[in-house]
């Protein structure tokens, strides 16, 4: 970027050219929302919706994990293309892509854990390795994994791949912790408490230490996914299995309405890009 105050004449008014060149909407803002309390509330709702909507397609509609993954992956491809091509932050578009990653994460994790027969531990280990490899490659390539540095197309791609793997890993972790037969057996309520406690630890580290803000962001992002997964399962699983046996369609519709209301009512500002 040119130094502030330097004007290049390009046929427009020099003053107008200078103002446009320094426009925050073009140069200083990312296409993702600033991390606020509202961001995390909407994120948890989105992850819960991913669980109920994913299960509605694969289980209630009985389409299976492979078909469900294909359907949601196609939706994700369309919405993610629109997000990457967008010129500025669009709250509705951004959160639609997030929901698409959570539904893909739900069906893909179930496909790995159940259909491929590698179990919760195997699925979680595989996805954790993929997530770690993505973060390593991102940092090695661009020097940072901070959302304050999403100023290139490569950074955007790394960001969304990281989100997809974190959403999928979160689903596997949530199922592993809650399942009474092949997991830790904490149940959906116990799993939700465990992951909420993990988020409390991240918050304490943020408030009282100088731990990397980028590391804490991604830790919180990962932990909100199994929290949403266990809450989603608690809503729609049978009473005999520890759930409330709510209709997956009803639960999903209620979550969509709540998300839409919050996205429209809560302040949604773009994250600022930090430049050297």
C-alpha positions in Angstrom: 0.0 0.0 0.0 1.3 3.5 -0.7 2.3 5.7 2.2 -0.6 7.8 3.5 -0.7 11.2 1.9 0.9 10.1 -1.4 -1.4 10.8 -4.4 -1.2 9.2 -7.8 -3.0 10.9 -10.6 -5.0 8.4 -12.8 -7.4 10.6 -14.6 -9.7 11.1 -11.5 -9.6 14.0 -9.2 -6.4 13.7 -7.1 -8.4 14.3 -3.9 -11.0 11.7 -4.8 -8.3 9.2 -5.9 -6.5 9.7 -2.6 -9.7 9.1 -0.5 -10.6 5.9 -2.5 -7.0 4.5 -2.2 -7.3 4.8 1.6 -10.8 3.4 1.8 -11.0 0.9 4.8 -13.6 -1.1 2.9 -11.1 -1.8 0.2 -7.8 -2.1 2.0 -8.2 -2.3 5.8 -11.1 -4.7 6.5 -11.3 -8.5 6.2 -14.3 -10.4 4.9 -15.0 -12.0 8.2 -16.7 -10.6 11.3 -14.9 -9.1 14.2 -14.6 -11.5 17.2 -17.1 -10.4 19.8 -19.4 -12.0 22.2 -22.1 -11.9 19.6 -19.8 -13.8 17.2 -19.4 -16.7 19.7 -23.2 -16.9 20.4 -24.0 -17.1 16.7 -21.2 -19.6 16.2 -22.5 -21.9 18.9 -26.0 -21.7 17.3 -24.5 -22.5 13.9 -22.7 -25.6 15.2 -25.8 -26.8 16.9 -27.8 -26.3 13.7 -25.1 -28.2 11.8 -25.7 -31.2 14.1 -29.5 -31.2 13.9 -29.7 -30.4 10.1 -27.0 -32.9 9.3 -28.8 -35.7 11.2 -32.1 -34.7 9.7 -30.8 -35.4 6.2 -28.7 -38.5 7.0 -31.0 -40.1 9.6 -34.5 -38.7 9.5 -34.6 -38.7 5.7 -32.5 -41.9 5.7 -30.2 -40.7 2.9 -27.1 -42.0 4.7 -23.8 -40.3 5.5 -22.3 -40.5 2.1 -25.3 -38.9 0.3 -25.6 -36.3 3.1 -22.0 -35.4 2.8 -22.3 -35.0 -1.0 -25.4 -32.8 -0.7 -23.9 -30.5 1.9 -20.5 -30.4 0.2 -22.2 -29.2 -3.0 -23.9 -26.4 -1.0 -20.6 -25.5 0.7 -18.9 -25.3 -2.7 -21.5 -22.9 -4.0 -21.6 -20.6 -1.0 -17.8 -20.7 -0.4 -17.2 -19.6 -4.0 -19.6 -16.7 -3.5 -17.8 -15.8 -0.2 -14.3 -15.8 -1.7 -15.5 -13.8 -4.7 -17.2 -11.2 -2.5 -15.5 -7.8 -2.3 -16.5 -7.1 1.3 -17.9 -8.6 4.4 -21.5 -9.8 4.1 -22.9 -11.2 7.4 -25.6 -13.4 5.9 -23.2 -14.9 3.4 -20.5 -15.5 5.9 -22.8 -17.3 8.4 -24.4 -19.3 5.6 -20.9 -20.6 4.7 -20.3 -21.4 8.4 -23.5 -23.4 8.6 -22.5 -25.2 5.5 -19.2 -26.2 7.0 -20.9 -27.4 10.2 -23.4 -29.6 8.2 -20.6 -31.1 6.1 -18.5 -31.5 9.3 -21.4 -33.5 10.9 -22.0 -35.9 8.0 -18.3 -36.3 7.1 -17.4 -37.1 10.7 -20.2 -39.6 11.0 -19.0 -41.1 7.7 -15.5 -41.5 9.0 -16.4 -42.7 12.4 -19.3 -45.1 11.5 -19.4 -46.0 7.8 -15.6 -46.4 7.4 -15.4 -48.3 10.7 -12.4 -46.4 12.2 -14.4 -45.4 15.3 -14.5 -42.2 17.2 -10.9 -42.3 18.3 -9.6 -43.1 14.8 -11.8 -40.4 13.3 -10.8 -37.8 15.8 -7.1 -38.6 15.4 -7.3 -38.5 11.6 -9.1 -35.1 11.7 -6.8 -33.7 14.3 -3.9 -34.6 12.1 -5.5 -32.9 9.1 -6.3 -29.8 11.1 -2.7 -29.6 12.5 -1.2 -30.1 9.1 -3.4 -27.3 7.6 -2.5 -24.8 10.4 1.2 -25.7 10.0 1.1 -25.3 6.2 -0.8 -22.0 6.6 1.8 -20.6 9.1 4.7 -21.9 7.0 3.4 -20.4 3.8 2.1 -17.0 5.0 3.8 -16.6 8.4 0.6 -16.2 10.4 -2.7 -18.0 11.1 -4.3 -14.8 12.6 -7.7 -13.7 11.2 -6.2 -10.2 11.2 -4.1 -11.2 8.2 -6.8 -12.4 5.8 -5.8 -10.0 3.1 -4.9 -12.4 0.3 -6.8 -15.2 -1.5 -4.3 -17.8 -0.2 -5.0 -16.7 3.4 -8.8 -17.0 2.8 -8.5 -20.5 1.4 -6.4 -21.6 4.4 -8.9 -20.0 6.7 -11.8 -21.9 5.3 -10.0 -25.2 5.0 -9.0 -24.8 8.7 -12.7 -24.1 9.6 -13.9 -27.2 7.7 -11.5 -29.5 9.5 -12.2 -27.9 12.9 -15.9 -28.3 12.4 -15.5 -32.0 11.4 -13.1 -32.7 14.3 -15.5 -31.1 16.7 -18.3 -33.4 15.6 -16.1 -36.4 16.1 -15.0 -35.2 19.6 -18.5 -34.5 20.7 -19.7 -38.0 19.7 -16.7 -39.6 21.2 -17.1 -37.9 24.6 -20.9 -38.4 24.8 -21.4 -42.0 23.4 -22.0 -44.4 26.3 -21.0 -47.5 24.3 -17.9 -46.6 22.4 -16.9 -43.3 23.8 -16.3 -41.7 27.2 -19.9 -42.2 28.2 -20.4 -38.7 29.6 -23.7 -38.3 27.8 -24.9 -35.2 25.9 -25.3 -33.0 29.0 -21.9 -34.1 30.5 -20.2 -33.5 27.1 -21.7 -30.0 26.9 -20.4 -29.2 30.4 -16.9 -30.5 29.6 -16.6 -28.5 26.4 -18.1 -25.4 28.1 -15.4 -25.8 30.8 -12.8 -26.0 28.1 -14.0 -22.7 26.7 -13.9 -21.1 30.2 -10.2 -22.1 30.4 -9.6 -20.5 27.0 -11.4 -17.3 28.2 -9.2 -17.2 31.4 -6.0 -17.6 29.3 -7.2 -14.7 27.1 -8.0 -12.5 30.1 -5.0 -13.2 32.3 -2.1 -14.3 30.1 -0.3 -13.3 27.0 -1.0 -16.6 25.2 -1.1 -16.1 21.4 -4.5 -14.6 20.4 -4.5 -16.6 17.2 -3.9 -19.9 19.1 -6.7 -19.0 21.6 -9.1 -18.1 18.7 -8.6 -21.4 17.0 -8.9 -23.3 20.3 -12.2 -21.6 21.1 -13.4 -22.2 17.5 -12.7 -25.9 17.8 -14.3 -26.3 21.2 -17.5 -24.5 20.2 -18.1 -27.2 17.6 -18.3 -30.2 20.0 -20.3 -28.0 22.4 -22.8 -27.4 19.6 -22.8 -31.1 18.6 -23.6 -32.3 22.1 -26.3 -29.7 22.5 -27.8 -30.6 19.1 -27.8 -34.3 20.0 -29.3 -33.5 23.4 -32.2 -31.8 21.6 -33.0 -34.5 19.1 -31.9 -37.8 20.4 -34.4 -40.2 22.0 -35.2 -39.8 25.7 -33.9 -43.4 26.3 -30.5 -42.2 24.9 -30.4 -39.1 27.1 -32.0 -36.6 24.7 -35.2 -34.6 24.5 -36.5 -36.4 21.4 -37.4 -33.1 19.7 -38.1 -33.2 15.9 -34.9 -32.5 14.0 -36.9 -30.4 11.6 -38.4 -28.3 14.4 -35.1 -27.9 16.2 -33.3 -26.9 13.0 -36.0 -24.4 12.1 -35.8 -22.8 15.5 -32.1 -22.5 15.3 -32.2 -21.0 11.8 -34.7 -18.4 13.1 -32.6 -17.6 16.2 -29.4 -17.2 14.0 -31.2 -15.0 11.5 -32.6 -12.8 14.2 -29.2 -12.4 15.9 -27.3 -11.8 12.6 -29.8 -9.0 11.8 -30.0 -7.4 15.2 -26.5 -7.7 16.6 -23.8 -5.4 15.4 -21.9 -7.2 12.6 -18.7 -5.3 11.7 -15.8 -6.6 9.7 -12.5 -7.6 11.3 -9.7 -5.1 10.7 -6.6 -6.3 8.9 -3.3 -5.5 10.7 -0.6 -4.5 8.3 3.1 -4.3 9.1 
